[in-house]
């Protein structure tokens, strides 16, 4: 079992920045991918970013390219999502997820085995 705990959400003005953290606990020795997803009210959960754990490859949704960055601290089992130039349309609950099996796919929710509870990000105009 793996437990994920997100933190770092909050209220920020448009153009501002936030850094989200996702800390992994439990059986973390065979983690493969980490992903960040978000869900706004009345909308489906959508892919934001992903990273192949300890392998360096990163993936970003088109809507956040050039503004968001995903990176890891493998010594502490933490994945970060740095969000810059935030827009009101970035408002959502952001959740992290991880897979413990080898999967090439990273942009769909079905590619992940464990999920955190999420953290709210609100961007005011």
C-alpha positions as a Markdown table, in Angstrom:
| # | Residue | x | y | z |
|---|---|---|---|---|
| 1 | Unk | 0.0 | 0.0 | 0.0 |
| 2 | Unk | 1.1 | 3.5 | -0.7 |
| 3 | Unk | -0.4 | 6.7 | 0.8 |
| 4 | Unk | -0.2 | 10.0 | -0.9 |
| 5 | Unk | -0.6 | 13.3 | 0.9 |
| 6 | Unk | -0.9 | 16.6 | -1.0 |
| 7 | Unk | -0.2 | 20.1 | 0.4 |
| 8 | Unk | 0.5 | 23.6 | -0.8 |
| 9 | Unk | -2.9 | 24.6 | -2.2 |
| 10 | Unk | -4.5 | 27.9 | -1.4 |
| 11 | Unk | -5.9 | 31.2 | -2.7 |
| 12 | Unk | -3.7 | 33.2 | -5.1 |
| 13 | Unk | -4.3 | 36.1 | -7.4 |
| 14 | Unk | -4.0 | 35.7 | -11.2 |
| 15 | Unk | -0.4 | 35.8 | -12.2 |
| 16 | Unk | 0.8 | 34.4 | -8.9 |
| 17 | Unk | 2.5 | 31.1 | -8.1 |
| 18 | Unk | 2.0 | 28.1 | -5.9 |
| 19 | Unk | 4.0 | 25.0 | -5.3 |
| 20 | Unk | 2.1 | 21.8 | -4.6 |
| 21 | Unk | 3.7 | 18.8 | -2.8 |
| 22 | Unk | 2.8 | 15.2 | -2.9 |
| 23 | Unk | 4.5 | 13.0 | -0.3 |
| 24 | Unk | 4.4 | 9.3 | -0.6 |
| 25 | Unk | 4.4 | 6.9 | 2.4 |
| 26 | Unk | 4.3 | 3.2 | 2.8 |
| 27 | Unk | 5.7 | 0.8 | 0.2 |
| 28 | Unk | 7.5 | 3.3 | -1.9 |
| 29 | Unk | 10.3 | 1.1 | -3.2 |
| 30 | Unk | 8.6 | 0.2 | -6.5 |
| 31 | Unk | 7.0 | 3.5 | -7.6 |
| 32 | Unk | 7.0 | 4.1 | -11.3 |
| 33 | Unk | 5.0 | 7.1 | -12.4 |
| 34 | Unk | 3.6 | 10.1 | -10.5 |
| 35 | Unk | 0.9 | 12.2 | -12.0 |
| 36 | Unk | -1.0 | 15.4 | -11.1 |
| 37 | Unk | -4.6 | 15.7 | -12.1 |
| 38 | Unk | -7.2 | 18.4 | -11.4 |
| 39 | Unk | -10.9 | 18.7 | -11.3 |
| 40 | Unk | -12.9 | 21.9 | -11.4 |
| 41 | Unk | -16.6 | 22.0 | -10.3 |
| 42 | Unk | -18.9 | 20.4 | -12.9 |
| 43 | Unk | -16.0 | 19.2 | -15.0 |
| 44 | Unk | -14.2 | 15.9 | -15.4 |
| 45 | Unk | -10.8 | 15.2 | -13.9 |
| 46 | Unk | -8.1 | 16.2 | -16.3 |
| 47 | Unk | -4.4 | 15.4 | -16.6 |
| 48 | Unk | -2.0 | 18.2 | -15.6 |
| 49 | Unk | 1.6 | 16.7 | -15.4 |
| 50 | Unk | 3.5 | 13.5 | -14.8 |
| 51 | Unk | 7.0 | 12.3 | -14.1 |
| 52 | Unk | 8.6 | 8.9 | -14.4 |
| 53 | Unk | 10.0 | 8.4 | -10.9 |
| 54 | Unk | 13.8 | 8.4 | -10.7 |
| 55 | Unk | 14.0 | 8.4 | -14.5 |
| 56 | Unk | 13.6 | 12.0 | -15.3 |
| 57 | Unk | 11.0 | 12.1 | -18.1 |
| 58 | Unk | 8.3 | 14.6 | -17.6 |
| 59 | Unk | 4.9 | 15.3 | -19.3 |
| 60 | Unk | 2.7 | 18.3 | -19.3 |
| 61 | Unk | -0.8 | 19.1 | -20.5 |
| 62 | Unk | -0.9 | 21.7 | -23.3 |
| 63 | Unk | -2.8 | 24.0 | -21.1 |
| 64 | Unk | 0.0 | 24.3 | -18.6 |
| 65 | Unk | 3.0 | 24.2 | -20.9 |
| 66 | Unk | 5.5 | 27.0 | -20.1 |
| 67 | Unk | 3.8 | 27.7 | -16.8 |
| 68 | Unk | 3.9 | 24.5 | -14.7 |
| 69 | Unk | 6.8 | 22.3 | -13.9 |
| 70 | Unk | 6.9 | 18.9 | -12.2 |
| 71 | Unk | 9.9 | 17.6 | -10.4 |
| 72 | Unk | 10.9 | 15.1 | -7.7 |
| 73 | Unk | 12.9 | 14.8 | -4.5 |
| 74 | Unk | 13.5 | 11.1 | -4.6 |
| 75 | Unk | 15.4 | 11.1 | -1.3 |
| 76 | Unk | 12.3 | 12.3 | 0.5 |
| 77 | Unk | 9.7 | 10.5 | -1.7 |
| 78 | Unk | 8.1 | 13.9 | -2.7 |
| 79 | Unk | 6.9 | 15.1 | -6.1 |
| 80 | Unk | 6.3 | 18.8 | -6.6 |
| 81 | Unk | 4.1 | 20.8 | -9.0 |
| 82 | Unk | 5.4 | 24.3 | -9.4 |
| 83 | Unk | 2.7 | 26.5 | -10.8 |
| 84 | Unk | 3.5 | 29.9 | -12.2 |
| 85 | Unk | 1.5 | 32.6 | -14.0 |
| 86 | Unk | -1.7 | 31.1 | -12.6 |
| 87 | Unk | -5.0 | 31.9 | -14.3 |
| 88 | Unk | -8.6 | 31.7 | -12.9 |
| 89 | Unk | -9.2 | 28.7 | -15.1 |
| 90 | Unk | -6.5 | 26.8 | -13.1 |
| 91 | Unk | -8.9 | 26.8 | -10.2 |
| 92 | Unk | -9.6 | 23.2 | -9.2 |
| 93 | Unk | -8.9 | 20.4 | -6.7 |
| 94 | Unk | -5.5 | 19.1 | -7.5 |
| 95 | Unk | -4.7 | 15.4 | -6.8 |
| 96 | Unk | -1.6 | 13.4 | -7.1 |
| 97 | Unk | -1.4 | 9.8 | -8.1 |
| 98 | Unk | 1.2 | 7.1 | -8.4 |
| 99 | Unk | 1.6 | 3.7 | -10.1 |
| 100 | Unk | 3.5 | 0.8 | -8.8 |
| 101 | Unk | 3.6 | -1.1 | -12.1 |
| 102 | Unk | 5.4 | -0.2 | -15.3 |
| 103 | Unk | 3.1 | 1.7 | -17.6 |
| 104 | Unk | 3.9 | 3.8 | -20.6 |
| 105 | Unk | 0.7 | 5.7 | -20.4 |
| 106 | Unk | 0.7 | 8.6 | -17.9 |
| 107 | Unk | -2.2 | 10.9 | -19.1 |
| 108 | Unk | -5.2 | 8.9 | -18.0 |
| 109 | Unk | -6.5 | 8.2 | -14.6 |
| 110 | Unk | -6.6 | 4.5 | -15.2 |
| 111 | Unk | -2.8 | 4.4 | -15.4 |
| 112 | Unk | -2.5 | 5.0 | -11.6 |
| 113 | Unk | -2.9 | 2.7 | -8.6 |
| 114 | Unk | -3.0 | 5.1 | -5.7 |
| 115 | Unk | -4.5 | 8.6 | -5.2 |
| 116 | Unk | -4.3 | 11.4 | -2.7 |
| 117 | Unk | -7.3 | 13.2 | -1.3 |
| 118 | Unk | -6.4 | 16.4 | -3.2 |
| 119 | Unk | -5.7 | 20.1 | -2.3 |
| 120 | Unk | -7.8 | 23.1 | -3.4 |
| 121 | Unk | -6.2 | 25.7 | -5.6 |
| 122 | Unk | -8.2 | 28.9 | -6.2 |
| 123 | Unk | -7.1 | 31.6 | -8.5 |
| 124 | Unk | -8.9 | 35.0 | -8.3 |
| 125 | Unk | -9.1 | 37.3 | -11.2 |
